[in-house]
């Protein structure tokens, strides 16, 4: 059985533990040093919280970029198939072909808005960061190392590239 004196001693211990740091500081004779220590801990906690917020913002931005590239990469086969469908129609100009061309234009616009513009430029110097060589031909009209034909367009630019353009490059005549 617990006596009343034991209960009051336990309650006093709880009250002493429940004191806030500022109340404990006020009760001590050297409160200036204790106040400086508590203030330093508070400033460190605020700085840690700010660093955590910044780190989470960077991680969120990185995740958004990764997800944007996943979505754009999922669009590429659809865009390729729309281009194949248009190429197989030849010069036909009926409503269905025009509708498919319109859908292709919208798909390309979505890719560009996501930050992945189309790269299908020929007649430019070969750039290994933008192009993937799938063929080399002797082409007297252009300088060696020039993109003669784009077989599959690339999407993106710089470090945010979904895929390089598949190209045929000219070489020197031997």
MDAnalysis code that builds the backbone (N, CA, C; Angstrom):
import MDAnalysis as mda
import numpy as np

u = mda.Universe.empty(522, n_residues=174, atom_resindex=np.repeat(np.arange(174), 3), trajectory=True)
u.add_TopologyAttr("name", ["N", "CA", "C"] * 174)
u.add_TopologyAttr("resid", np.arange(1, 175))
u.add_TopologyAttr("resname", ["UNK", "UNK", "UNK", "UNK", "UNK", "UNK", "UNK", "UNK", "UNK", "UNK", "UNK", "UNK", "UNK", "UNK", "UNK", "UNK", "UNK", "UNK", "UNK", "UNK", "UNK", "UNK", "UNK", "UNK", "UNK", "UNK", "UNK", "UNK", "UNK", "UNK", "UNK", "UNK", "UNK", "UNK", "UNK", "UNK", "UNK", "UNK", "UNK", "UNK", "UNK", "UNK", "UNK", "UNK", "UNK", "UNK", "UNK", "UNK", "UNK", "UNK", "UNK", "UNK", "UNK", "UNK", "UNK", "UNK", "UNK", "UNK", "UNK", "UNK", "UNK", "UNK", "UNK", "UNK", "UNK", "UNK", "UNK", "UNK", "UNK", "UNK", "UNK", "UNK", "UNK", "UNK", "UNK", "UNK", "UNK", "UNK", "UNK", "UNK", "UNK", "UNK", "UNK", "UNK", "UNK", "UNK", "UNK", "UNK", "UNK", "UNK", "UNK", "UNK", "UNK", "UNK", "UNK", "UNK", "UNK", "UNK", "UNK", "UNK", "UNK", "UNK", "UNK", "UNK", "UNK", "UNK", "UNK", "UNK", "UNK", "UNK", "UNK", "UNK", "UNK", "UNK", "UNK", "UNK", "UNK", "UNK", "UNK", "UNK", "UNK", "UNK", "UNK", "UNK", "UNK", "UNK", "UNK", "UNK", "UNK", "UNK", "UNK", "UNK", "UNK", "UNK", "UNK", "UNK", "UNK", "UNK", "UNK", "UNK", "UNK", "UNK", "UNK", "UNK", "UNK", "UNK", "UNK", "UNK", "UNK", "UNK", "UNK", "UNK", "UNK", "UNK", "UNK", "UNK", "UNK", "UNK", "UNK", "UNK", "UNK", "UNK", "UNK", "UNK", "UNK", "UNK", "UNK", "UNK", "UNK", "UNK", "UNK", "UNK", "UNK", "UNK"])
u.atoms.positions = np.array([
    [0.825, -1.179, 0.000],
    [0.000, 0.000, 0.000],
    [0.874, 1.249, 0.000],
    [0.462, 2.290, -0.734],
    [1.234, 3.514, -0.839],
    [0.686, 4.518, 0.157],
    [1.562, 5.090, 0.942],
    [1.126, 6.062, 1.938],
    [0.959, 7.425, 1.294],
    [0.314, 8.326, 2.005],
    [0.083, 9.658, 1.471],
    [1.375, 10.431, 1.338],
    [2.358, 10.175, 2.168],
    [3.641, 10.867, 2.047],
    [4.371, 10.413, 0.795],
    [4.219, 9.119, 0.418],
    [4.833, 8.623, -0.816],
    [4.183, 9.270, -2.040],
    [2.870, 9.441, -1.982],
    [2.156, 10.064, -3.096],
    [2.588, 11.502, -3.291],
    [2.692, 12.260, -2.245],
    [3.060, 13.662, -2.372],
    [4.488, 13.800, -2.876],
    [5.365, 12.905, -2.497],
    [6.741, 12.960, -2.994],
    [6.756, 12.672, -4.498],
    [5.954, 11.733, -4.960],
    [5.876, 11.404, -6.383],
    [5.295, 12.578, -7.154],
    [4.278, 13.227, -6.650],
    [3.674, 14.380, -7.319],
    [4.663, 15.534, -7.435],
    [5.471, 15.730, -6.381],
    [6.472, 16.794, -6.427],
    [7.527, 16.496, -7.486],
    [7.913, 15.220, -7.634],
    [8.884, 14.847, -8.664],
    [8.326, 15.143, -10.055],
    [7.042, 14.807, -10.245],
    [6.419, 15.082, -11.543],
    [6.379, 16.577, -11.829],
    [6.052, 17.372, -10.818],
    [5.998, 18.816, -11.000],
    [7.377, 19.366, -11.347],
    [8.411, 18.856, -10.744],
    [9.770, 19.319, -11.032],
    [10.165, 18.948, -12.462],
    [9.761, 17.738, -12.917],
    [10.064, 17.317, -14.287],
    [9.262, 18.109, -15.308],
    [8.085, 18.584, -14.948],
    [7.208, 19.275, -15.879],
    [7.600, 20.722, -16.098],
    [8.553, 21.233, -15.339],
    [8.966, 22.622, -15.507],
    [9.560, 22.824, -16.889],
    [9.236, 23.923, -17.504],
    [9.819, 24.246, -18.801],
    [11.255, 24.701, -18.594],
    [12.075, 24.672, -19.658],
    [13.470, 25.111, -19.519],
    [13.592, 26.552, -19.032],
    [12.674, 27.417, -19.426],
    [12.779, 28.807, -18.991],
    [12.448, 28.945, -17.515],
    [11.496, 28.132, -16.995],
    [11.203, 28.173, -15.576],
    [12.389, 27.651, -14.787],
    [13.018, 26.578, -15.312],
    [14.190, 26.027, -14.639],
    [15.334, 27.040, -14.659],
    [15.444, 27.797, -15.723],
    [16.495, 28.802, -15.828],
    [16.264, 29.900, -14.805],
    [15.015, 30.307, -14.672],
    [14.699, 31.377, -13.736],
    [14.949, 30.980, -12.296],
    [14.910, 29.693, -11.993],
    [15.085, 29.225, -10.630],
    [16.561, 29.100, -10.243],
    [17.450, 29.175, -11.195],
    [18.865, 28.980, -10.904],
    [19.567, 30.338, -10.785],
    [20.590, 30.385, -9.925],
    [21.282, 31.672, -9.743],
    [22.058, 32.098, -10.986],
    [22.636, 31.172, -11.781],
    [23.415, 31.517, -12.970],
    [22.525, 31.363, -14.207],
    [21.448, 32.129, -14.245],
    [20.459, 31.958, -15.305],
    [20.939, 32.507, -16.643],
    [21.882, 33.412, -16.697],
    [22.379, 33.971, -17.954],
    [23.071, 32.921, -18.808],
    [23.898, 32.101, -18.195],
    [24.599, 31.045, -18.935],
    [23.611, 29.980, -19.397],
    [22.675, 29.640, -18.527],
    [21.671, 28.623, -18.889],
    [20.766, 29.147, -20.003],
    [20.398, 30.406, -19.930],
    [19.570, 31.006, -20.973],
    [20.301, 31.007, -22.310],
    [21.582, 31.311, -22.298],
    [22.380, 31.286, -23.533],
    [22.450, 29.868, -24.104],
    [22.589, 28.864, -23.205],
    [22.640, 27.479, -23.664],
    [21.314, 27.052, -24.289],
    [20.213, 27.415, -23.661],
    [18.885, 27.066, -24.193],
    [18.637, 27.802, -25.513],
    [19.035, 29.056, -25.571],
    [18.851, 29.818, -26.807],
    [19.691, 29.231, -27.946],
    [20.904, 28.800, -27.628],
    [21.756, 28.160, -28.630],
    [21.113, 26.869, -29.132],
    [20.574, 26.057, -28.234],
    [19.894, 24.820, -28.640],
    [18.680, 25.130, -29.511],
    [17.946, 26.179, -29.141],
    [16.769, 26.572, -29.921],
    [17.179, 27.001, -31.328],
    [18.232, 27.814, -31.429],
    [18.704, 28.257, -32.747],
    [19.185, 27.072, -33.600],
    [19.858, 26.140, -32.990],
    [20.315, 24.941, -33.709],
    [19.127, 24.115, -34.208],
    [18.106, 23.997, -33.367],
    [16.912, 23.245, -33.767],
    [16.204, 23.920, -34.942],
    [16.123, 25.249, -34.902],
    [15.511, 25.997, -36.002],
    [16.334, 25.834, -37.277],
    [17.653, 25.885, -37.166],
    [18.523, 25.700, -38.336],
    [18.387, 24.279, -38.891],
    [18.325, 23.294, -38.002],
    [18.136, 21.905, -38.456],
    [16.805, 21.747, -39.181],
    [15.772, 22.368, -38.652],
    [14.462, 22.304, -39.300],
    [14.493, 22.964, -40.669],
    [15.181, 24.090, -40.785],
    [15.300, 24.772, -42.070],
    [16.082, 23.921, -43.069],
    [17.168, 23.293, -42.618],
    [17.941, 22.411, -43.502],
    [17.103, 21.220, -43.954],
    [16.310, 20.672, -43.049],
    [15.438, 19.550, -43.397],
    [14.410, 19.975, -44.441],
    [13.833, 21.157, -44.261],
    [12.855, 21.664, -45.225],
    [13.483, 21.828, -46.603],
    [14.697, 22.378, -46.649],
    [15.387, 22.565, -47.928],
    [15.721, 21.226, -48.576],
    [16.154, 20.252, -47.763],
    [16.488, 18.932, -48.307],
    [15.244, 18.259, -48.881],
    [14.123, 18.344, -48.172],
    [12.885, 17.759, -48.687],
    [12.422, 18.464, -49.963],
    [12.619, 19.766, -50.047],
    [12.256, 20.496, -51.267],
    [13.105, 20.025, -52.441],
    [14.425, 19.807, -52.211],
    [15.294, 19.290, -53.283],
    [14.875, 17.885, -53.699],
    [14.568, 17.039, -52.718],
    [14.149, 15.675, -53.021],
    [12.827, 15.669, -53.779],
    [11.919, 16.543, -53.402],
    [10.635, 16.632, -54.097],
    [10.845, 17.086, -55.539],
    [11.715, 18.058, -55.742],
    [12.011, 18.521, -57.094],
    [12.647, 17.406, -57.923],
    [13.553, 16.649, -57.314],
    [14.191, 15.515, -58.009],
    [13.160, 14.451, -58.375],
    [12.223, 14.174, -57.467],
    [11.176, 13.188, -57.744],
    [10.240, 13.666, -58.848],
    [9.927, 14.948, -58.850],
    [9.083, 15.500, -59.923],
    [9.764, 15.347, -61.278],
    [11.054, 15.647, -61.326],
    [11.812, 15.519, -62.567],
    [11.847, 14.069, -63.032],
    [12.066, 13.164, -62.110],
    [12.095, 11.739, -62.448],
    [10.742, 11.281, -62.964],
    [9.686, 11.677, -62.313],
    [8.346, 11.265, -62.748],
    [7.982, 11.895, -64.092],
    [8.394, 13.146, -64.297],
    [8.153, 13.805, -65.582],
    [8.842, 13.038, -66.710],
    [10.068, 12.579, -66.476],
    [10.777, 11.826, -67.514],
    [10.134, 10.456, -67.731],
    [9.595, 9.843, -66.686],
    [8.887, 8.561, -66.856],
    [7.651, 8.727, -67.724],
    [6.897, 9.761, -67.450],
    [5.682, 10.011, -68.239],
    [6.048, 10.310, -69.687],
    [7.038, 11.144, -69.889],
    [7.460, 11.487, -71.249],
    [7.991, 10.259, -71.978],
    [8.739, 9.416, -71.284],
    [9.258, 8.190, -71.911],
    [8.123, 7.251, -72.286],
    [7.061, 7.241, -71.521],
    [5.900, 6.414, -71.860],
    [5.189, 6.945, -73.108],
    [5.312, 8.245, -73.388],
    [4.702, 8.849, -74.573],
    [5.458, 8.492, -75.854],
    [6.754, 8.255, -75.758],
    [7.564, 8.069, -76.965],
    [7.078, 6.953, -77.884],
    [6.744, 5.764, -77.396],
    [6.237, 4.744, -78.324],
    [4.940, 5.158, -79.016],
    [4.114, 5.893, -78.325],
    [2.863, 6.368, -78.921],
    [3.165, 7.348, -80.047],
    [4.086, 8.263, -79.793],
    [4.480, 9.243, -80.813],
    [5.099, 8.527, -82.015],
    [5.966, 7.560, -81.743],
    [6.590, 6.801, -82.838],
    [5.542, 6.079, -83.674],
    [4.565, 5.476, -83.038],
    [3.517, 4.763, -83.774],
    [2.629, 5.712, -84.571],
    [2.355, 6.884, -84.028],
    [1.590, 7.876, -84.795],
    [2.371, 8.317, -86.033],
    [3.681, 8.511, -85.878],
    [4.503, 8.888, -87.035],
    [4.529, 7.775, -88.075],
    [4.614, 6.519, -87.629],
    [4.584, 5.395, -88.571],
    [3.248, 5.325, -89.296],
    [2.163, 5.568, -88.576],
    [0.840, 5.539, -89.194],
    [0.724, 6.619, -90.263],
    [1.229, 7.793, -89.993],
    [1.179, 8.882, -90.969],
    [2.074, 8.561, -92.161],
    [3.264, 8.003, -91.890],
    [4.186, 7.664, -92.979],
    [3.604, 6.585, -93.889],
    [2.811, 5.677, -93.341],
    [2.257, 4.598, -94.157],
    [1.101, 5.053, -95.029],
    [0.528, 6.210, -94.752],
    [-0.589, 6.700, -95.555],
    [-0.125, 7.361, -96.842],
    [1.160, 7.674, -96.911],
    [1.662, 8.339, -98.116],
    [1.159, 9.758, -98.188],
    [0.619, 10.121, -99.339],
    [0.125, 11.483, -99.549],
    [-1.378, 11.598, -99.399],
    [-2.016, 10.609, -98.816],
    [-3.461, 10.678, -98.627],
    [-3.799, 11.857, -97.722],
    [-4.951, 12.421, -97.979],
    [-5.347, 13.596, -97.199],
    [-6.809, 13.480, -96.789],
    [-7.180, 12.375, -96.190],
    [-8.562, 12.263, -95.726],
    [-8.660, 12.702, -94.267],
    [-9.859, 12.694, -93.743],
    [-10.113, 13.218, -92.404],
    [-9.401, 12.395, -91.326],
    [-9.305, 11.089, -91.500],
    [-8.662, 10.247, -90.487],
    [-7.172, 10.568, -90.402],
    [-6.518, 10.703, -91.544],
    [-5.089, 11.016, -91.563],
    [-4.851, 12.386, -90.935],
    [-5.687, 13.336, -91.259],
    [-5.555, 14.670, -90.669],
    [-5.776, 14.621, -89.153],
    [-6.682, 13.782, -88.703],
    [-6.913, 13.617, -87.268],
    [-5.693, 13.031, -86.573],
    [-5.078, 12.030, -87.221],
    [-3.871, 11.429, -86.648],
    [-2.744, 12.452, -86.614],
    [-2.615, 13.265, -87.650],
    [-1.590, 14.325, -87.651],
    [-1.830, 15.322, -86.518],
    [-3.083, 15.629, -86.290],
    [-3.433, 16.557, -85.218],
    [-3.077, 15.959, -83.845],
    [-3.359, 14.684, -83.661],
    [-3.026, 14.013, -82.407],
    [-1.509, 13.975, -82.212],
    [-0.778, 13.696, -83.285],
    [0.680, 13.698, -83.217],
    [1.196, 15.074, -82.807],
    [0.629, 16.115, -83.384],
    [1.027, 17.481, -83.012],
    [0.785, 17.760, -81.540],
    [-0.347, 17.299, -81.028],
    [-0.637, 17.488, -79.609],
    [0.338, 16.704, -78.734],
    [0.653, 15.477, -79.132],
    [1.590, 14.655, -78.357],
    [2.972, 15.305, -78.326],
    [3.416, 15.845, -79.466],
    [4.712, 16.531, -79.514],
    [4.698, 17.785, -78.647],
    [3.570, 18.457, -78.624],
    [3.435, 19.661, -77.804],
    [3.512, 19.309, -76.307],
    [2.891, 18.187, -75.922],
    [2.966, 17.746, -74.523],
    [4.404, 17.436, -74.140],
    [5.122, 16.737, -75.019],
    [6.526, 16.435, -74.735],
    [7.354, 17.708, -74.566],
    [7.098, 18.681, -75.414],
    [7.845, 19.941, -75.311],
    [7.500, 20.675, -74.022],
    [6.229, 20.660, -73.629],
    [5.832, 21.306, -72.378],
    [6.436, 20.618, -71.170],
    [6.682, 19.307, -71.272],
    [7.322, 18.577, -70.189],
    [8.832, 18.811, -70.155],
    [9.359, 19.524, -71.167],
    [10.783, 19.848, -71.188],
    [11.603, 18.950, -72.094],
    [10.946, 18.265, -73.031],
    [11.644, 17.361, -73.938],
    [11.304, 17.710, -75.386],
    [11.935, 18.766, -75.927],
    [11.645, 19.152, -77.318],
    [12.188, 18.115, -78.300],
    [11.589, 18.076, -79.450],
    [11.957, 17.129, -80.509],
    [13.271, 17.573, -81.162],
    [14.137, 16.616, -81.457],
    [15.415, 16.886, -82.104],
    [15.504, 16.012, -83.346],
    [15.162, 16.584, -84.496],
    [15.180, 15.834, -85.753],
    [15.846, 16.663, -86.845],
    [16.855, 17.406, -86.486],
    [17.510, 18.319, -87.409],
    [18.632, 17.605, -88.158],
    [18.585, 17.697, -89.479],
    [19.677, 17.137, -90.294],
    [20.512, 18.291, -90.839],
    [21.717, 17.964, -91.312],
    [22.612, 18.990, -91.833],
    [23.431, 19.677, -90.758],
    [23.381, 19.160, -89.549],
    [24.146, 19.737, -88.436],
    [25.330, 18.821, -88.125],
    [26.367, 19.339, -87.492],
    [27.494, 18.475, -87.108],
    [27.045, 17.410, -86.102],
    [27.640, 16.245, -86.215],
    [27.334, 15.160, -85.293],
    [27.757, 15.538, -83.874],
    [26.866, 15.322, -82.919],
    [27.128, 15.590, -81.512],
    [26.812, 14.307, -80.744],
    [27.806, 13.652, -80.159],
    [27.555, 12.384, -79.475],
    [26.603, 12.482, -78.285],
    [26.387, 13.675, -77.755],
    [25.445, 13.833, -76.658],
    [24.004, 13.918, -77.153],
    [23.824, 14.300, -78.404],
    [22.473, 14.432, -78.979],
    [22.128, 13.327, -79.962],
    [23.146, 12.700, -80.556],
    [22.926, 11.765, -81.653],
    [23.467, 10.377, -81.349],
    [22.839, 9.401, -81.968],
    [23.299, 8.018, -81.940],
    [23.492, 7.601, -83.397],
    [24.696, 7.246, -83.781],
    [24.983, 6.881, -85.170],
    [24.482, 5.464, -85.417],
    [23.627, 5.329, -86.436],
    [23.154, 4.002, -86.840],
    [23.629, 3.660, -88.245],
    [24.260, 4.625, -88.901],
    [24.790, 4.384, -90.232],
    [25.747, 5.481, -90.648],
    [26.672, 5.093, -91.531],
    [27.644, 6.043, -92.061],
    [27.625, 5.882, -93.576],
    [27.549, 6.998, -94.299],
    [27.531, 6.964, -95.769],
    [28.541, 7.954, -96.315],
    [28.966, 7.695, -97.524],
    [29.817, 8.664, -98.223],
    [28.873, 9.665, -98.881],
    [29.067, 10.897, -98.529],
    [28.171, 11.954, -99.026],
    [29.042, 13.130, -99.435],
    [29.172, 13.319, -100.713],
    [30.068, 14.344, -101.235],
    [29.600, 15.764, -100.994],
    [28.306, 15.975, -100.790],
    [27.769, 17.324, -100.629],
    [27.966, 17.904, -99.227],
    [28.295, 17.080, -98.275],
    [28.420, 17.589, -96.902],
    [29.777, 17.227, -96.307],
    [30.149, 17.976, -95.321],
    [31.431, 17.769, -94.645],
    [31.383, 16.471, -93.844],
    [32.511, 15.847, -93.619],
    [32.526, 14.624, -92.804],
    [32.017, 14.902, -91.395],
    [31.268, 13.950, -90.856],
    [30.725, 14.110, -89.512],
    [29.456, 14.929, -89.465],
    [28.807, 15.111, -90.615],
    [27.560, 15.863, -90.671],
    [26.386, 14.886, -90.668],
    [25.333, 15.228, -89.956],
    [24.127, 14.403, -89.935],
    [23.437, 14.551, -91.290],
    [23.347, 13.422, -92.017],
    [22.749, 13.434, -93.346],
    [21.258, 13.121, -93.271],
    [20.894, 12.191, -92.382],
    [19.494, 11.766, -92.279],
    [19.175, 11.409, -90.833],
    [17.980, 11.755, -90.407],
    [17.513, 11.394, -89.066],
    [16.509, 10.259, -89.235],
    [16.856, 9.084, -88.722],
    [15.969, 7.927, -88.841],
    [14.938, 7.868, -87.720],
    [15.317, 8.302, -86.549],
    [14.406, 8.354, -85.404],
    [14.727, 9.616, -84.626],
    [13.757, 10.499, -84.446],
    [14.052, 11.752, -83.742],
    [14.396, 11.511, -82.269],
    [15.178, 12.417, -81.736],
    [15.506, 12.391, -80.315],
    [14.618, 13.377, -79.588],
    [14.566, 13.230, -78.286],
    [13.743, 14.124, -77.474],
    [14.525, 14.541, -76.245],
    [14.513, 15.831, -75.975],
    [15.206, 16.383, -74.826],
    [16.431, 17.146, -75.254],
    [17.079, 17.735, -74.282],
    [18.288, 18.508, -74.560],
    [19.187, 18.490, -73.341],
    [20.463, 18.512, -73.597],
    [21.436, 18.533, -72.505],
    [21.352, 17.312, -71.618],
    [21.342, 17.551, -70.323],
    [21.317, 16.444, -69.372],
    [19.931, 15.829, -69.223],
    [18.903, 16.512, -69.684],
    [17.541, 15.970, -69.586],
    [17.093, 15.454, -70.947],
    [17.725, 14.403, -71.392],
    [17.419, 13.827, -72.696],
    [16.766, 12.466, -72.498],
    [15.598, 12.277, -73.149],
    [14.927, 10.985, -73.070],
    [15.636, 9.950, -73.927],
    [15.920, 10.350, -75.154],
    [16.661, 9.461, -76.043],
    [17.350, 10.301, -77.106],
    [18.512, 9.819, -77.586],
    [19.207, 10.555, -78.641],
    [18.553, 10.275, -80.002],
    [18.805, 11.149, -80.934],
    [18.306, 10.954, -82.294],
    [19.156, 9.891, -82.981],
    [18.505, 8.945, -83.657],
    [19.222, 7.928, -84.435],
    [19.491, 8.538, -85.805],
    [20.769, 8.668, -86.168],
    [21.133, 9.413, -87.377],
    [22.091, 8.631, -88.264],
    [22.117, 9.058, -89.530],
    [23.105, 8.600, -90.494],
    [24.063, 9.767, -90.695],
    [25.367, 9.480, -90.594],
    [26.389, 10.523, -90.645],
    [27.244, 10.329, -91.901],
    [27.689, 11.463, -92.453],
    [28.569, 11.395, -93.629],
    [30.009, 11.144, -93.191],
    [30.760, 10.545, -94.104],
    [32.179, 10.329, -93.823],
    [32.985, 10.775, -95.035],
    [34.279, 10.785, -94.877],
    [35.158, 11.193, -95.983],
    [35.214, 10.090, -97.023],
    [35.323, 10.507, -98.247],
    [35.501, 9.538, -99.330],
    [36.940, 9.073, -99.337],
    [37.141, 7.789, -99.460],
    [38.494, 7.232, -99.439],
    [38.928, 6.818, -100.811],
])
